[in-house]
């Protein structure tokens, strides 16, 4: 409201934030308060609202651009992952760059949407002020409602904060094969609230981000196919180790594994000694996400190679021991 004066309209004619048009019409019409009030509602207030909307749109665009640039700088440095053979991973820089782009896009969208919502809330409050609404009770009610919602939505807030940190720290991304405990599979969708996985049998898992306590990621830079082979007691271990190494070398030369296997296969040696046999461990490193296909191919080749060299796999053995008295009774009964 503006106070009455020699060149100003009466009280309650113009809005508190739209006095320019109202005052100009009042002066041009020789003091017609009704026409000044009508011009204020038809021109002054819509014009002020349009300016607010235009400014809000511009601020939102600037915020989105600033968030995008800031996060690109923040997330542009490549992660220091330990690689078995950097020279062998010729496409790792390209894949890591693509991964950073996707992560930056996801984080930027989440942060920008949150800030955009805040900007539009402030804009709506400003429009209410232009229209002359008393926002005091509204803000008080909104504050009380916000407190009530905050208490009732603690799990939702927890999920969203956890999702934001998952994106910022790059725990996993869409397309990664991960292990979340009971839920394992390929990440199909990520939001700030939940992560959606699809496992090998097609089951879709919806996991709230706040419930994720640990993550096993099978899709970052490189993985490994690790195979334990148990051979029978009395087997020539040197020959068995050579069979495993040769079988792995054969598989590593077969397409597409010739482009995916990283470094030379390693027979790590004796892993365990049991009642049934001796366990040898084979380790073959490959590109991320290709370990399961490689694992199956290695198993098939190892079975064929062991059979060709007449090396027996361990079989379960049962040893029966009888007390001396029972042995004597059995001998008497047989005689």
C-alpha positions in Angstrom: 0.0 0.0 0.0 1.0 3.6 -0.5 0.1 6.6 1.6 -2.3 9.2 0.1 -0.7 12.3 -1.4 -1.2 15.0 -3.9 -0.2 12.8 -6.8 -0.8 9.4 -5.4 -3.9 7.2 -5.3 -5.9 6.5 -2.1 -4.9 3.8 0.3 -5.7 0.2 -0.7 -5.9 1.0 -4.4 -2.5 -0.2 -5.6 -0.7 -3.4 -4.6 2.4 -3.1 -2.4 4.7 -4.1 -5.2 2.9 -2.8 -8.3 2.7 0.9 -7.8 4.2 2.1 -11.0 1.3 1.4 -13.4 -1.3 2.2 -10.8 0.2 5.6 -10.0 0.7 6.4 -13.7 -3.0 5.6 -14.5 -4.2 7.5 -11.5 -2.3 10.6 -12.6 -3.3 10.3 -16.3 -7.0 9.9 -15.5 -7.1 12.9 -13.2 -7.5 10.9 -9.9 -9.8 8.1 -11.0 -9.1 5.5 -8.2 -11.4 2.8 -9.7 -9.6 2.9 -13.1 -6.2 3.0 -11.3 -7.2 -0.1 -9.3 -8.5 -1.9 -12.4 -5.2 -1.1 -14.3 -3.3 -2.4 -11.3 -5.1 -5.8 -11.5 -5.1 -6.0 -15.3 -1.7 -4.6 -16.1 0.5 -3.9 -13.1 0.2 -7.2 -11.2 0.3 -9.5 -14.3 3.3 -7.5 -15.5 5.0 -8.0 -12.1 4.2 -11.7 -12.1 5.6 -12.1 -15.6 8.8 -10.3 -14.6 9.1 -12.6 -11.6 8.6 -15.7 -13.7 11.1 -14.5 -16.3 13.7 -13.7 -13.6 13.1 -17.1 -11.9 13.5 -18.9 -15.3 16.8 -17.0 -15.9 18.1 -17.7 -12.4 17.2 -21.4 -12.7 19.0 -21.6 -16.1 22.1 -20.0 -14.5 22.0 -22.3 -11.5 21.8 -25.4 -13.8 24.7 -24.2 -15.8 26.8 -23.3 -12.7 26.0 -26.6 -11.1 26.9 -28.5 -14.3 30.3 -26.7 -14.6 31.1 -27.0 -10.9 30.4 -30.7 -10.8 32.3 -31.3 -14.0 35.3 -29.8 -12.4 34.7 -31.6 -9.1 34.2 -35.0 -10.7 36.6 -34.7 -13.7 39.7 -36.2 -12.0 39.9 -39.9 -12.7 39.8 -42.3 -9.8 43.0 -44.0 -8.7 42.0 -47.6 -9.2 44.7 -50.2 -9.0 45.0 -51.8 -12.4 46.9 -55.1 -13.0 48.3 -54.0 -16.4 47.5 -50.5 -17.5 49.2 -51.0 -20.8 46.8 -53.9 -21.6 43.7 -51.9 -20.9 43.7 -49.7 -23.9 40.1 -48.7 -23.7 40.0 -47.9 -20.0 40.4 -44.1 -20.4 37.5 -44.0 -22.8 35.3 -46.1 -20.6 36.3 -44.2 -17.4 35.6 -40.9 -19.2 32.1 -42.1 -20.3 31.5 -43.2 -16.7 32.4 -39.8 -15.3 30.1 -38.1 -17.9 27.2 -40.3 -16.8 27.9 -39.7 -13.1 28.2 -36.0 -13.6 25.0 -35.9 -15.6 23.1 -37.8 -12.9 24.4 -35.7 -10.0 23.8 -32.5 -11.9 20.3 -33.4 -12.6 19.6 -34.3 -8.9 21.2 -31.1 -7.5 19.8 -28.8 -10.2 16.2 -30.2 -9.8 16.4 -29.7 -6.0 17.7 -26.1 -6.4 15.1 -25.5 -9.2 12.3 -26.6 -6.9 13.6 -24.2 -4.2 13.7 -21.3 -6.7 10.1 -22.0 -7.8 8.9 -22.1 -4.2 10.4 -18.7 -3.6 8.8 -17.5 -6.8 5.4 -18.7 -5.7 5.8 -16.9 -2.4 6.8 -13.7 -4.2 3.8 -14.0 -6.5 1.6 -14.3 -3.5 3.1 -11.1 -2.2 2.3 -9.4 -5.5 -1.3 -10.5 -5.3 -1.5 -9.0 -1.8 -1.9 -12.3 0.1 -1.0 -12.4 3.8 1.7 -14.9 3.8 2.4 -14.9 7.5 -0.1 -17.6 8.5 0.7 -19.6 5.4 4.4 -19.6 6.2 3.7 -20.5 9.8 1.4 -23.4 8.8 4.0 -24.5 6.2 6.7 -24.4 8.9 4.6 -26.6 11.3 3.7 -28.9 8.4 7.4 -29.1 7.4 8.4 -30.2 10.9 5.7 -32.8 10.9 6.7 -34.1 7.5 10.4 -34.1 8.5 9.6 -36.4 11.4 7.4 -38.6 9.3 9.8 -38.8 6.3 13.1 -39.5 8.1 13.6 -42.6 6.1 12.9 -40.7 2.8 15.5 -38.1 3.7 18.0 -40.8 4.7 17.4 -42.5 1.3 17.9 -39.3 -0.7 21.1 -38.3 1.2 22.5 -41.9 0.7 21.6 -41.7 -3.0 23.4 -38.4 -3.4 26.6 -39.7 -1.8 26.4 -42.9 -3.9 26.4 -40.7 -7.0 29.1 -38.3 -5.8 31.4 -41.1 -4.6 30.7 -43.3 -7.7 29.9 -46.5 -5.8 28.2 -47.8 -9.0 26.4 -46.6 -12.1 23.8 -47.8 -14.5 24.9 -50.9 -16.2 27.2 -52.1 -13.4 26.9 -55.5 -12.0 26.8 -55.2 -8.2 26.3 -57.2 -5.1 24.2 -55.6 -2.4 23.9 -58.7 -0.2 20.5 -60.4 -0.8 20.1 -58.4 -4.1 22.6 -59.0 -6.9 22.3 -58.0 -10.5 22.8 -55.3 -13.1 21.8 -51.7 -12.2 18.9 -50.7 -14.5 17.8 -47.5 -12.9 19.1 -45.1 -10.2 17.3 -42.3 -8.4 18.1 -40.4 -5.2 15.6 -42.7 -3.3 16.2 -46.2 -4.7 18.3 -48.4 -6.9 16.7 -50.9 -9.3 18.6 -54.2 -10.1 17.8 -57.1 -12.4 19.4 -60.4 -11.5 20.3 -63.3 -13.8 16.9 -65.0 -13.6 15.1 -61.7 -14.5 14.0 -60.7 -11.0 13.8 -57.0 -10.5 15.0 -55.8 -7.1 14.0 -52.3 -5.7 16.5 -51.4 -3.0 16.2 -48.2 -1.0 19.5 -46.3 -0.9 19.3 -45.8 2.8 19.4 -49.6 3.3 22.6 -50.1 1.3 25.3 -50.8 3.8 27.9 -52.4 1.5 28.4 -52.7 -2.2 30.4 -55.2 -4.2 31.0 -53.8 -7.8 32.0 -56.3 -10.4 32.2 -53.7 -13.2 34.9 -51.2 -12.4 37.9 -51.4 -14.8 38.8 -55.0 -14.4 37.5 -58.3 -12.9 38.9 -61.8 -12.5 37.8 -65.4 -13.1 39.0 -67.4 -10.1 38.7 -71.2 -10.4 39.5 -73.9 -7.8 40.2 -77.3 -9.2 40.5 -80.3 -6.8 42.6 -83.2 -8.1 43.0 -86.6 -6.5 45.7 -87.4 -4.0 48.8 -88.7 -5.6 48.4 -86.4 -8.7 51.6 -84.9 -10.1 51.0 -81.3 -9.0 53.6 -79.9 -11.5 51.7 -81.6 -14.4 48.4 -80.4 -13.0 49.6 -76.8 -12.7 50.8 -77.0 -16.3 47.5 -78.3 -17.5 45.6 -75.4 -15.9 48.1 -72.9 -17.3 47.8 -74.3 -20.8 44.0 -74.5 -20.7 43.9 -70.8 -19.6 46.3 -69.9 -22.4 44.1 -71.7 -25.0 41.0 -69.8 -23.8 42.9 -66.5 -23.8 43.7 -66.9 -27.5 40.0 -67.5 -28.5 37.9 -64.6 -29.6 36.5 -62.5 -27.9 38.7 -63.4 -24.9 41.8 -62.5 -26.9 40.7 -58.8 -26.6 39.4 -59.1 -23.0 41.9 -61.1 -21.0 44.3 -58.8 -19.1 47.9 -60.1 -18.6 49.0 -63.7 -18.4 46.9 -66.3 -16.6 48.3 -67.3 -13.2 48.2 -70.6 -11.4 48.5 -69.5 -7.8 49.3 -72.9 -6.5 47.9 -75.2 -3.8 44.9 -73.5 -2.2 43.8 -76.3 0.1 44.4 -79.9 1.1 41.4 -82.0 2.1 40.4 -85.5 2.7 39.2 -85.9 -0.9 42.0 -84.2 -2.8 44.3 -81.2 -3.3 42.8 -77.9 -4.5 44.7 -75.7 -7.0 43.7 -72.2 -7.8 43.7 -70.5 -11.2 43.3 -66.7 -11.7 42.7 -65.0 -15.0 42.1 -61.2 -15.1 39.7 -59.8 -17.7 37.8 -56.6 -18.5 35.0 -55.6 -16.1 31.8 -57.6 -16.4 33.3 -60.4 -18.6 34.5 -62.6 -15.8 31.5 -64.9 -15.8 31.6 -65.7 -19.5 35.3 -66.3 -19.1 34.8 -68.5 -16.1 32.5 -70.8 -18.0 34.8 -71.1 -20.9 37.8 -71.9 -18.6 35.8 -74.7 -16.9 35.0 -76.4 -20.2 38.6 -76.2 -21.4 40.0 -77.4 -18.0 37.7 -80.5 -18.1 38.9 -81.4 -21.6 42.5 -80.8 -20.8 42.5 -82.9 -17.6 40.8 -85.7 -19.4 43.4 -85.6 -22.2 46.3 -85.8 -19.7 44.6 -88.6 -17.6 44.5 -86.4 -14.5 41.7 -87.4 -12.2 39.5 -85.0 -10.3 39.0 -85.6 -6.6 36.1 -87.9 -5.7 34.5 -88.2 -2.3 36.1 -91.0 -0.3 34.7 -92.9 2.7 37.0 -94.7 5.1 35.4 -97.3 7.5 37.4 -98.3 10.6 36.4 -101.2 12.7 37.4 -102.0 16.3 39.8 -105.0 16.7 37.2 -107.2 18.4 34.8 -106.7 15.5 37.5 -107.6 13.0 38.2 -110.8 14.8 34.5 -111.7 14.9 34.2 -111.0 11.2 37.2 -113.2 10.4 35.7 -116.1 12.5 32.4 -115.7 10.8 34.0 -115.8 7.3 36.0 -119.0 8.3 
